[in-house]
Every structure is written in structure tokens, then in C-alpha cells.
Amino acid sequence: MANLSVRKLDDNTYERLRVRAAQHGVSMEEEARRILKQATSAPERIGDLFLKYFGPANGVVLELPPRKPHEPVDLSQ
């Protein structure tokens, strides 16, 4: 596994990471790993990402325009 060292981390960020790790009952190193993994992972479904930023919880309600049913394609020829 790879290692990462973070230099020049300001005191405020360090303290917030310490508090967040304590709230989750893990070490600061584990908390940093979790944050990095979440920040660099794609969502399982792209629709989940869409809903996070544009869904009803954010005041965006999109209505699909009405559509007429189409005739099935004839593949017998």
C-alpha cells in the first residue's frame, strides 16, 4: 500500500480533522483515509450524483414533457 504525508496543514484543518475522527471513533489517519476514499470514488449510480445536486431536496423539480407512444420497429425484413 502507498503512503502519503501531508505537509503545511493549517491548525484549523488539523483540529477539525481531530474532532471529526473523535466523533466517528477512529484515528485521524483512518478518518483521513475515509475522506480521501469518498472524495475520489465515483457514485455507484450516476443518478445518485444528479439527485444530490439537483434533486427535490435542493428545490429542483424537473418535469418530463409528455410523449406519444411510438410504433414498434419492424425487424422482420
C-alpha positions in Angstrom: 0.0 0.0 0.0 1.1 3.5 -0.7 1.8 6.2 2.0 1.0 9.9 1.9 2.4 12.6 4.0 0.6 16.0 4.2 2.7 19.0 5.0 1.7 22.5 5.8 -1.7 21.6 7.1 -3.1 24.6 8.9 -4.0 24.3 12.6 -7.7 24.8 12.0 -8.0 22.0 9.5 -5.9 19.7 11.7 -8.2 20.4 14.7 -11.4 19.8 12.7 -10.0 16.5 11.4 -9.1 15.5 15.0 -12.7 16.4 16.2 -14.3 14.6 13.3 -12.2 11.5 13.9 -13.1 11.5 17.6 -16.8 11.8 16.6 -16.5 8.7 14.4 -14.5 6.8 17.0 -11.5 6.4 14.7 -7.9 7.7 14.4 -7.1 10.8 12.5 -5.3 8.7 10.0 -8.3 6.5 9.4 -10.6 9.5 9.2 -8.3 11.0 6.5 -8.4 7.7 4.6 -12.2 7.6 4.7 -12.4 11.3 3.5 -9.9 10.7 0.6 -11.7 7.5 -0.4 -15.1 9.2 -0.5 -13.8 12.2 -2.3 -12.1 10.1 -5.1 -14.8 7.4 -5.5 -17.5 7.6 -8.2 -21.0 7.1 -7.0 -22.5 3.6 -7.7 -25.1 5.2 -9.9 -24.8 8.5 -11.8 -28.4 9.2 -10.9 -27.4 9.4 -7.2 -24.9 12.1 -8.0 -27.6 14.0 -10.0 -30.1 13.8 -7.2 -27.5 15.0 -4.7 -27.1 18.3 -6.5 -30.3 18.8 -8.5 -33.0 16.7 -6.8 -36.1 17.8 -4.9 -34.1 18.3 -1.7 -32.4 21.2 -3.5 -35.6 22.7 -4.8 -35.2 21.4 -8.3 -38.2 19.5 -9.8 -37.9 18.6 -13.4 -41.0 17.5 -15.3 -40.6 15.4 -18.4 -42.6 16.6 -21.4 -45.5 14.4 -22.5 -44.6 11.9 -25.2 -46.7 9.9 -27.6 -46.1 6.2 -27.7 -44.3 5.1 -30.8 -44.9 2.1 -33.1 -42.6 -0.9 -32.6 -39.8 -1.2 -35.1 -40.4 -4.0 -37.7 -37.3 -6.1 -37.8 -38.7 -8.9 -40.0 -37.4 -7.5 -43.3 
